[in-house]
Amino acid sequence: MTISKTKRSIFWLLILLVASAVIIRNNQKNQEEQQTYQTAKGIVFGTIYKVTYKYDRPLTEEITAELKRFDYSLSTFNKKSILSKINTNQSNVLDSLCSKVFRRSIQIAQQTDGAFDITVAPLVNAWGFGFKKQYDLSQQKIDSLKQYIGSDKIHVIGDSVLIKDNPNIMLDCSAVAKGYACDVIGDVLLNHGVKDFMVDIGGELTLKGHGPSTKNWRIGINRPVDDSLSVNNEDLSMIIALTDVGVATSGNYRNFYYKGGKKYAHTIDPRTGYPVQHSLLSATVIAEDCLTADATATAFMVMGLDESKQYLQQHSDIKACLIYADKGGALKQFISPDIKSKVSQIKND
């Protein structure tokens, strides 16, 4: 019985396809074996960044270029940035980075009932924690500033235009910019086929794959003790093994000042106009992306412990490690049940 010409063609085609698949798989294996963990680090947004990734060559130029683009877009300290031009009413035209941040920030403001709000800049500046000079504050002054606060007062039209209800409205993306920058650099790495990386910008993290020595990345959470000089980076409260998530921590133990014998923390409640006064000292949030984690961690520091725990119950996609002080001043921890198994070490408090 002879095989028809058509069947012989199909047979050899299948042989070629199998051989090609084997060659491609072997090439991919060889490329992965040639990859080593690379590191890119420097200063951006006034803080340290470090990108650790497994690849066959450095991607420093690509990472640096994207961070420069980000600085030109969302920096409040760069007078030529798009955000600075929006705040000074020189322009209302957005790039893709601003458009994404503003849209997502408005959504999170709605979800958190205003605890997170990028229009809080006038109050942050007034209390001495922003990018402008501190005022001598009175209740009257706070009330006058609050008329410019509220994400419902800004509107993204299409993909490239921002409308402010009042020209005195100012935007401050410092509570979300580092987290979003981590995601953006993560996208750069993913576009190059990088599977294993950690992007760390000022302690905010985007994690994929695994680290050099473990299946997951091991993330340390600092003990929240007063440390305005940031000298206690090694004083850890817990270590968590994580991957394929965004992680952000917000706290009041590093950015504060004393005036008239009273401590003023940098977290300003947009709803009251005042620095927060509650028992929650540190909020580490784990989310699908670091933009969401960063904004939510800030919101939790505004909400306080009880309101944050209620939020976690209502949003199953968000996990958190909350460190707070009990009535006697002792440090206590609340850890979302779904991630307790990922906590590999907890120091006795």
C-alpha positions in Angstrom: 0.0 0.0 0.0 1.6 3.3 -1.1 1.3 6.6 0.7 -0.2 9.4 -1.4 1.9 12.5 -2.2 -0.4 14.6 0.1 0.1 12.3 3.1 3.9 12.2 2.6 3.9 16.0 2.6 1.9 16.2 5.8 4.2 13.6 7.4 7.4 15.6 6.6 5.7 18.8 7.6 5.0 17.3 11.0 8.6 16.1 11.3 9.8 19.7 10.5 7.4 21.2 13.0 8.6 18.8 15.8 12.2 19.5 14.9 11.6 23.3 14.9 9.9 23.1 18.3 12.9 21.2 19.8 15.3 23.7 18.4 13.3 26.7 19.7 13.0 25.0 23.1 16.8 24.3 23.2 17.6 27.9 22.2 15.3 29.3 24.9 16.9 27.0 27.4 20.4 28.1 26.4 19.3 31.8 26.6 17.9 31.3 30.1 21.1 29.5 31.2 23.1 32.5 29.9 21.0 35.0 32.0 22.2 36.3 35.3 20.7 38.7 37.8 21.4 42.3 36.8 21.1 45.4 39.0 20.3 49.0 38.0 20.2 51.6 40.8 20.3 55.3 41.3 18.3 58.3 42.6 14.8 59.3 41.4 12.0 61.4 42.9 14.4 62.3 45.7 14.7 58.6 46.8 16.7 55.5 46.0 15.7 53.0 43.3 17.0 49.5 42.7 15.9 47.2 40.0 17.0 43.5 40.2 16.2 41.4 37.2 17.4 38.2 35.4 18.5 38.8 31.9 21.4 38.2 29.5 22.5 41.9 29.4 22.0 45.1 31.3 18.9 47.2 30.6 20.1 50.3 32.4 19.6 52.7 29.5 16.1 51.5 29.0 15.2 51.8 32.7 16.9 55.3 33.0 15.0 56.6 30.0 11.7 55.5 31.3 12.3 57.1 34.7 13.2 60.3 33.0 10.0 60.2 31.0 8.1 59.6 34.3 9.9 62.5 36.0 8.9 64.8 33.1 5.3 63.7 33.5 4.5 63.5 37.2 7.1 65.2 39.2 6.0 68.2 41.4 9.6 69.3 41.8 10.3 69.4 38.0 9.0 72.8 37.0 8.8 71.7 33.4 6.8 68.5 34.1 3.3 68.1 32.9 2.0 68.0 36.4 3.7 71.2 37.3 2.2 72.9 34.3 -1.3 71.6 35.3 -0.8 73.0 38.9 0.3 76.4 37.5 -2.5 76.4 34.9 -0.1 76.6 32.0 -1.6 73.5 30.4 -4.3 70.9 30.8 -3.0 68.4 28.2 -2.0 65.0 29.6 0.4 62.3 28.4 -0.5 58.6 28.9 1.2 58.4 32.3 -0.8 61.3 33.7 -4.0 60.1 32.2 -3.6 56.6 33.8 -2.6 58.0 37.3 -5.4 60.6 37.4 -8.1 58.1 36.2 -7.0 55.4 38.7 -6.6 58.0 41.5 -10.2 59.2 41.0 -11.4 55.6 41.2 -9.5 54.9 44.4 -10.7 58.1 46.0 -14.3 57.0 45.3 -13.6 53.5 46.7 -12.0 54.9 49.9 -14.6 57.6 50.5 -12.1 60.4 50.0 -9.4 59.0 52.3 -7.1 58.9 49.3 -7.1 62.1 47.3 -4.5 63.6 44.9 -6.0 67.1 45.3 -4.8 67.2 48.9 -1.7 69.2 47.9 -2.7 72.6 49.3 -3.3 71.0 52.8 0.0 69.0 52.6 1.9 72.1 51.7 0.2 74.1 54.4 1.2 71.7 57.1 4.8 71.8 55.8 5.1 68.3 54.2 4.7 69.2 50.5 6.5 71.1 47.8 5.6 74.6 48.9 6.2 76.8 52.1 4.4 76.0 55.3 1.7 78.4 56.5 0.7 79.5 60.1 -2.5 77.6 60.2 -5.9 78.4 61.7 -9.2 76.7 61.4 -10.3 79.5 59.0 -7.3 78.9 56.8 -7.9 75.1 56.8 -11.6 75.6 55.9 -10.6 78.0 53.0 -8.2 75.4 51.6 -10.7 72.6 51.9 -12.8 74.2 49.1 -10.1 73.1 46.7 -9.9 69.5 48.0 -11.8 66.6 46.4 -11.3 64.3 43.4 -14.8 65.0 42.3 -13.5 68.5 41.3 -11.2 67.2 38.6 -12.2 65.5 35.3 -10.3 63.6 32.7 -11.8 64.2 29.3 -11.0 61.6 26.7 -7.4 60.4 27.2 -5.5 63.7 27.1 -7.3 66.6 28.8 -7.8 67.5 32.5 -10.4 69.9 33.6 -10.3 71.5 37.1 -13.4 73.0 38.6 -11.2 75.7 40.1 -7.8 77.0 39.0 -6.6 76.9 42.6 -6.9 73.1 42.7 -3.4 71.5 42.9 -2.5 67.9 42.4 0.1 65.9 44.3 0.8 62.4 43.1 3.6 61.7 45.6 1.3 59.1 47.3 1.0 57.1 44.1 3.8 58.1 41.8 6.5 55.7 43.2 4.1 52.8 43.0 3.1 53.5 39.5 6.7 54.1 38.5 7.5 50.5 39.7 4.7 49.2 37.5 6.0 51.2 34.5 9.5 49.9 34.9 8.1 46.4 35.4 6.4 46.8 32.0 9.7 47.8 30.4 11.2 44.5 31.7 8.3 42.4 30.7 8.5 43.9 27.1 12.1 42.6 27.0 11.0 39.1 28.0 12.2 39.4 31.6 10.4 36.9 33.8 12.1 37.4 37.2 12.5 40.9 38.7 12.0 43.2 41.6 11.5 46.9 41.1 12.1 48.9 44.3 11.6 52.7 44.3 11.8 54.1 47.8 10.4 50.9 49.3 7.5 50.5 46.9 7.8 47.2 45.0 6.7 45.4 41.8 7.6 41.7 42.0 7.6 39.0 39.3 8.9 35.5 39.3 11.5 34.7 41.9 14.7 36.0 43.4 18.3 34.8 43.1 18.0 32.3 46.0 14.4 31.7 46.7 11.2 30.8 44.9 9.6 34.1 46.0 11.0 37.4 46.8 11.6 38.0 50.5 10.3 41.4 51.6 11.1 42.9 55.0 8.7 45.2 56.8 10.3 47.7 59.1 9.3 48.1 62.7 7.5 51.5 62.9 9.6 53.4 65.4 10.2 57.2 65.1 13.1 57.5 62.6 13.0 60.8 60.8 16.6 60.3 59.6 15.8 56.8 58.2 18.7 55.1 60.0 16.9 52.0 61.2 16.4 50.2 57.9 17.5 46.9 59.4 15.0 46.9 62.3 12.5 44.5 60.8 9.1 43.5 62.2 8.5 40.7 59.7 9.5 39.1 56.4 7.1 38.0 53.8 7.7 35.8 50.8 5.8 37.2 47.8 5.7 37.2 44.0 3.6 38.6 41.1 2.2 41.5 43.1 2.7 45.1 44.0 3.7 46.0 47.5 3.7 49.4 49.2 4.2 50.6 52.8 3.0 53.9 54.3 3.7 55.1 57.8 4.1 58.2 60.0 7.3 57.2 61.7 9.8 58.8 59.3 8.1 62.0 58.1 7.0 64.2 61.0 7.9 67.2 63.1 7.3 68.6 66.5 5.8 72.1 67.1 4.7 73.5 70.4 5.4 70.1 72.0 3.0 68.3 69.7 3.9 65.7 67.0 2.6 66.4 63.5 2.7 63.4 61.1 2.8 63.8 57.3 -0.4 62.0 56.6 -3.1 64.6 56.1 -6.8 63.5 56.2 -8.4 65.2 53.1 -11.7 65.0 54.8 -10.8 67.0 57.9 -7.8 69.0 56.8 -5.7 67.9 59.7 -2.9 65.4 60.3 -4.2 62.0 61.4 -4.2 61.1 65.1 -4.8 57.4 65.6 -3.1 54.1 66.6 -2.1 52.8 63.1 1.6 53.3 62.6 2.3 51.4 59.4 0.3 49.9 56.6 1.9 47.5 54.1 -0.6 46.7 51.3 -0.3 43.9 48.7 -2.3 44.3 45.5 -2.3 43.3 41.9 -0.2 46.3 41.0 1.9 48.7 42.9 -0.1 51.8 41.9 -3.1 50.3 43.7 -1.0 49.2 46.7 0.6 52.6 47.0 -2.6 54.6 47.0 -4.4 52.1 49.3 -1.5 52.2 51.8 -1.9 55.9 52.0 -5.6 55.6 52.4 -5.2 53.2 55.2 -3.0 55.6 57.1 -5.8 58.1 56.8 -8.5 55.7 57.8 -6.8 54.2 60.8 -7.0 50.6 62.0 -10.7 49.8 62.3 -11.7 51.5 59.0 -8.8 49.8 57.2 -9.9 46.4 58.5 -13.4 47.0 57.3 -12.1 48.0 53.8 -10.1 44.7 53.6 -13.2 42.7 54.4 -15.0 44.5 51.5 -12.1 44.2 49.0 -10.8 40.6 48.8 -8.2 41.6 46.1 -6.4 43.7 48.7 -4.2 42.2 51.5 -2.4 44.0 54.2 0.0 43.9 57.2 -1.0 46.6 59.7 1.1 47.6 62.6 -0.4 49.6 65.4 0.0 50.6 69.0 -2.3 49.3 71.7 -3.5 51.5 74.5 -0.3 50.8 76.5 1.9 51.7 73.5 3.0 48.2 72.7 3.3 47.3 69.0 0.7 44.9 67.6 0.1 43.4 64.2 -2.9 42.6 62.0 -2.2 40.4 59.0 -4.8 39.5 56.4 -5.6 35.8 56.8 -4.8 34.9 53.2 -1.1 35.9 53.5 -0.3 34.7 57.0 1.2 31.6 55.5 3.6 33.8 53.6 5.0 35.4 56.7 8.3 33.6 57.1 9.6 35.5 60.1 8.1 37.7 62.8 10.1 39.3 65.5 8.6 39.2 69.0 7.2 42.6 69.7 
